[in-house]
Amino acid sequence: MKNPVLFLLTMATLSTPSLGAVQMASVLEQRSVVLTIYNPMLTLVQEERLAALSPGTNTISFTWGGSSVNPQTVVLDSVEPQDTWVLRGSSFLAGSNSMLYELESSRGWSGRLRLSYFLSGFSWSARYDAFTDPNETTLSLVGWASITNNTAESYRNAKVRLVLGTPHLLTAPAAERAEMAQAAKALREADELDRSIGVSRSGFSEYSLYTLKSTESFEPNQTRQVATMRAAKVPIHKYYQYDPTTYGNAVAMLYEFKNSQQNGLGEPMPGGLIRVYRRDRDGTLALVGEDNLAFTPRDEVAQLYLGNAGNIVVDRKLMSTQRANEVVDPKTGRVLHYDQVEEYRIAVRNRKSTPAEVRIKEQIIPPWSMLEQSHKYEKLSANTIQFTLSLQPDKEEVITYKVSHTITP
């Protein structure tokens, strides 16, 4: 399978060898290739090759086979600082999908060239496998990166970097080139942290960068999965949520855990599918549920909705409603506003054999004032309150409250 970039390996004199003559430069073995994969379908490729230039004008040709390369983002430079040659110009040949560079060299030169360009066809996504203890109090977590090569080319022994975040790219060609060069420089300068799992993490600008420690090879239309993180005994909090606006009349079962260093985590977690299993005392596994984990920055709380609970029963009723404090325009007789007073009764029953925390979320039309309530509540927003109950097995608790909210017809 051919390499993604083909370099001319021969040197041919196109005119009499002298300063100003046009030479085909000798570009030798590939030293390295780096794939920095953004989402969606945006990859920054950096190739390093040994090259030898003759005095005068040298022409270098780079050809891509079936890959989709944006020619406006191709940048050629020297890896090491040098003052021997300058880039005179470049041409893109659409018919052959190749780029020609003209380099003016004051004398013979050999060194490393770096070619950077944006390529479409690669993508990556995160997913997680999680395993709870029998009591569902801790979680062992394994993170994976699924990397797909949808190009027609092979990439072998490539250093792979995965970027969490998508840069803003302008459509103007000059802006694209400048944006790509700036991104390449930032990536080269990004600090890398040492991690034992095989991935180092660092940050640049507003993005998080995950660098795989081992090189990877990709064949066309191939997907590889690489472990990116492991954490054991992450404390989790299990609770049940009654929230008709989100889950309808069902009672949802959720896990929460904090993405903190204290919990064995502490790095930004890419969003992706997470599948949770419970490991029973005999070692067998049972699927608890799965959810799409949202991107979770460091020290933030991740929340997982894993299914509905049939053994937690919530019986919510509107017991009474009345209209009070009506204000009428004396000239027109039109009602300007009035208070709607409503009384609710919410019976919550735990039919499980274990204790359960149940959170009851209520929506109230603002402006409102609480007239009576049987339990303390937390005000989550202008129109949302939440009651939290701790129920023992086979117990029932009843919440009652009376609220008044002002209605303006």
LUMKERO-468435 format. One record per residue (C-alpha): x, y, z. Coordinates in steps of 0.1 Angstrom, whole numbers, padded with zeros to 4 digits, always signed. Each point is the difference from the previous one (the first is absolute). Last residue first. Layout:
XYZ
...
This chain:
-0538+0372+0312
+0026+0008+0027
+0002-0029+0024
+0017+0003+0034
+0012-0031+0017
-0011-0014+0033
+0013-0033+0014
-0013-0026+0024
+0022-0030+0008
-0004-0036+0010
+0026-0028-0001
-0009-0035+0011
+0025-0027+0010
-0004-0037-0005
+0021-0029+0012
+0008-0034-0014
+0037+0004+0004
+0012+0033+0016
-0006+0032-0018
+0023+0030-0001
-0019+0029-0016
+0011+0030-0020
-0025+0027-0011
+0009+0022-0030
-0012+0034-0012
-0001+0014-0035
-0015+0032-0014
+0026+0027+0009
+0027-0026+0002
+0012-0029+0022
-0018+0010+0032
+0006-0028+0025
-0028-0014+0021
-0007-0006+0037
-0030-0023+0007
-0036+0004+0009
-0006+0033-0019
-0022+0030+0004
-0004+0034-0017
+0028-0001-0025
+0002+0031-0022
-0002+0002-0037
+0010+0023-0029
+0005-0023-0018
-0018-0032-0012
+0011-0029+0021
+0018-0032-0012
+0006-0027+0026
+0030-0024+0003
-0003-0029+0024
+0033-0016+0010
+0000-0035+0014
+0028-0015+0020
-0006-0037+0005
+0006-0025+0028
+0001-0037-0010
-0026-0027-0004
-0019+0020-0026
-0036+0010+0001
+0008+0037+0010
-0032+0020-0001
-0004+0038-0007
-0033+0017+0005
-0002+0035-0015
-0029+0023+0011
-0004+0034-0016
-0019+0032+0009
-0005+0028-0025
-0007+0037+0005
-0002+0020-0032
+0004+0037+0008
-0016+0026-0023
+0009+0025-0027
-0013+0028-0021
-0036-0013-0004
-0018+0023-0025
-0029+0020+0013
+0009+0028-0024
+0001+0030+0022
+0004-0016+0034
+0029-0023-0012
-0005-0031+0021
+0024-0015+0026
-0008-0036+0013
+0015-0008+0034
-0010-0037-0002
-0008-0028-0023
-0001-0036+0013
+0015-0033-0006
-0002-0033+0019
+0016-0034+0004
+0023-0001-0031
+0013-0036+0003
+0034-0017-0003
+0004-0038+0007
+0037-0009-0003
+0010-0037+0002
+0035-0012+0002
+0002-0037-0008
-0004+0004-0037
+0032+0021-0004
+0007+0014-0034
+0033-0001-0018
+0037+0009+0001
+0001+0038+0001
+0036+0009+0007
+0012+0033+0015
+0036+0012+0001
+0010+0025+0026
+0027+0026-0007
+0035+0000+0015
+0016-0002-0035
-0023+0006-0029
-0027-0025-0009
-0011-0004-0036
-0034-0016+0002
-0002-0038+0006
-0024-0015-0024
-0019-0027+0019
+0000-0037+0007
-0017-0024+0024
+0005-0023+0030
+0013-0029-0021
+0007-0030+0022
+0034-0015+0005
+0011-0032+0018
+0027+0001+0026
-0017-0021+0027
-0006+0032+0021
-0017+0017-0029
+0017+0024-0024
-0024+0027-0011
+0004+0012-0036
+0000+0035-0014
+0003+0009-0037
+0013+0035-0007
-0005+0016-0035
+0020+0031-0006
+0009+0035+0013
+0037+0006+0005
+0012+0000+0037
+0022+0029+0010
+0026-0013+0025
-0005-0004+0038
-0006-0038+0003
+0012-0021+0029
-0028+0012+0023
+0023+0025+0017
+0010+0012-0034
-0036+0010-0006
-0026-0008-0026
-0028-0003+0025
-0025-0028-0002
-0038-0001-0004
-0022-0030-0008
-0036+0001-0010
-0032-0020+0001
-0031+0018-0015
-0035-0002+0014
-0025-0001-0029
-0028+0025-0004
+0018+0019-0028
+0038-0001+0003
+0011+0036-0007
-0031+0022+0007
-0014-0026+0024
+0030+0001+0023
+0001-0028+0026
+0036-0008+0006
+0015-0031+0017
+0035+0000+0016
+0033-0017-0002
+0032+0018+0010
+0033-0013-0013
+0034-0002+0015
+0027-0010-0026
+0014-0034+0011
+0024-0004-0029
+0009+0024-0028
+0014-0008-0035
+0006+0022-0029
+0006+0002-0038
-0003-0036-0012
+0003-0001-0038
-0026-0012-0024
+0008-0002-0037
-0023+0005-0029
+0011-0008-0035
-0013+0014-0033
+0035+0002-0015
+0027-0015+0023
+0011+0017+0031
+0032-0004+0020
+0006+0013+0035
+0030+0013+0020
+0000-0005+0037
-0004+0028+0025
-0033+0012-0013
-0003+0038+0004
-0033+0015+0013
-0003+0038-0004
-0026+0021+0017
-0012+0032-0017
-0006+0036+0009
+0036+0012-0007
+0023-0030+0005
-0005-0027+0026
+0018-0032+0008
-0007-0037+0004
+0023-0029-0004
-0015-0034-0011
+0015-0035+0005
-0015-0008+0034
+0030+0011+0019
-0004+0037-0004
+0028+0026-0005
-0014+0035-0008
+0007+0017-0034
+0005+0037-0004
-0013+0014-0032
+0026+0018-0021
-0004-0022-0031
-0037+0003+0003
+0000+0037+0002
+0023+0003-0031
-0023-0023-0020
-0031+0020+0010
+0017+0032-0010
+0010-0015-0034
-0035-0013-0005
-0017+0034+0008
+0024+0019-0023
-0007-0024-0029
-0037+0001+0006
+0001+0038+0001
+0018+0002-0033
-0025-0023-0016
-0031+0018+0013
-0024-0025+0016
+0008+0008+0036
+0007-0028+0024
-0011+0000+0036
+0017-0027+0020
-0019-0032+0011
+0005-0013+0035
+0015-0031+0016
+0031-0006-0021
+0014-0035-0005
+0037-0004-0007
+0014-0030-0018
+0037-0007-0008
-0001-0021-0032
+0018-0033-0004
-0019-0006-0033
-0027+0021-0017
-0016-0018-0030
-0020+0020-0025
-0036-0001-0015
-0014+0021+0029
-0026-0010+0025
+0025-0007+0027
-0020-0004+0032
+0012+0005+0036
-0020-0014+0029
+0014+0014+0032
-0006-0020+0031
-0005+0007+0037
-0001-0026+0028
-0018+0007+0032
-0003-0019+0033
-0030+0014+0019
-0008+0002+0037
-0032-0001+0022
-0022-0023-0021
-0003-0026+0027
+0013-0029-0022
+0030+0022-0011
-0005+0020-0032
+0017-0006-0034
+0003+0027-0027
+0009-0003-0036
+0006+0033-0018
-0002+0015-0035
+0018+0028-0018
-0002+0009-0037
+0025+0005-0027
-0001+0011-0037
+0024-0002-0030
-0012+0007-0035
+0009+0037-0005
+0036+0011-0002
+0015+0033+0011
+0036+0006-0008
+0035+0001+0014
+0033-0008-0018
+0031+0000+0021
+0034-0001-0016
+0031-0014+0017
+0036+0008-0010
+0024+0002-0029
+0012+0031-0017
+0022+0009-0030
+0003+0038-0005
-0021+0031-0004
-0032-0021-0002
-0032+0013-0017
-0029-0024+0007
-0028-0006-0025
-0029-0021+0012
-0023-0022-0021
-0032-0014+0015
-0018-0031-0012
-0036-0011-0005
+0008-0011-0036
-0027+0019-0017
-0001+0027+0027
+0036+0010-0005
+0008+0024+0029
+0028+0024-0005
+0025+0014+0025
+0023+0030+0004
+0035+0013+0007
+0007-0018+0033
+0033+0011+0014
+0033-0019+0005
+0032+0002+0020
-0011+0019+0031
-0010-0029+0022
-0019-0008+0032
-0007-0037+0003
-0033-0016-0011
+0000+0019-0033
-0033+0011-0015
-0028-0010-0023
-0036+0010+0006
-0031-0015-0017
-0033+0016+0012
-0011+0014-0033
+0005-0034-0017
-0028-0015+0021
+0008-0037-0002
-0026-0027-0008
+0019-0032-0003
-0001-0022-0032
+0037+0003-0008
+0018+0030+0015
+0031+0012-0019
+0028+0022+0013
+0024+0015-0025
+0032+0019+0009
+0017+0024-0024
+0034+0015+0007
+0013+0034-0012
+0037+0006+0005
+0026-0019+0020
-0011-0036+0006
-0024-0011+0026
+0000-0033+0020
-0031-0011+0020
-0008-0022+0030
-0037-0002+0006
-0024+0010+0027
-0038-0002-0005
-0026+0019+0020
-0037-0008-0006
-0027+0021+0015
-0033-0019-0001
-0036+0012-0003
-0029-0024-0003
-0021+0014+0028
+0019+0001+0022
+0037+0006+0004
+0027-0026-0008
+0037+0010+0003
+0018-0026-0020
+0038+0002+0002
+0024-0016-0025
+0037-0007+0005
+0034-0003-0016
-0011-0008-0036
+0030-0009-0020
+0015+0021-0027
-0010+0032-0019
+0025+0008-0027
-0009+0033-0016
-0009+0002-0037
+0023+0029-0011
-0007+0032-0018
+0031+0021-0008
+0002+0033+0018
+0036-0005+0012
+0015-0025-0024
-0007-0034-0012
-0009+0004-0037
-0038-0006-0003
-0025-0025+0013
+0025-0019+0021
-0016-0031+0014
+0001-0012+0037
-0021-0030+0008
-0022-0008+0030
-0032+0018-0010
-0022-0001+0032
-0033-0019+0002
-0023+0011+0028
-0026-0024+0014
+0023-0030-0002
-0009-0027-0025
-0014-0034+0010
